[in-house]
Amino acid sequence: MERQEIFEKLNEIFIDVLDLDECNLTDDTTADDIEEWDSLSHVQLIVTIEKAFNIKFTSLEIMKWNNVGEMVDSMMERL
């Protein structure tokens, strides 16, 4: 799966889980950039992403991410 395809699917997930009108994720996007992205919704996002892409993240891996780009890097290693 190409990086752009992952971002397109992630945008849909973020819109759905966070109930956004639109979302334009980039490598540099963080929770600080999206008001609705709090600690509770973060857990919901991770669970939804894992199901949608049929992958599992470790807790340590999740804690190391500083932005969406690092999350996508982890995803690409598994896909």
Phi, psi and omega in degrees: 000134181282155180304318181297322178296320178298314180299320179297316180291321177297320177303316179297318180295314180298318179299316182291306185292319184267000180054052180263155174285322178206163180207131179233079182292145173229175177302328185269358181295135176231173178298334178294338182275344183234110186306321184284351183272092179247188185296322179291313180292334177299315178297316179298320179297313181300313180299316180295319179295316179300318179292315184296324183257000180055051178226167177229135176257152173271157178300318180298318179299314181299318182292337181280340183294134176255345182197176182296325179302319179291326175295316180296322177302315179299319181295318182295329178295333184263340184266000000 
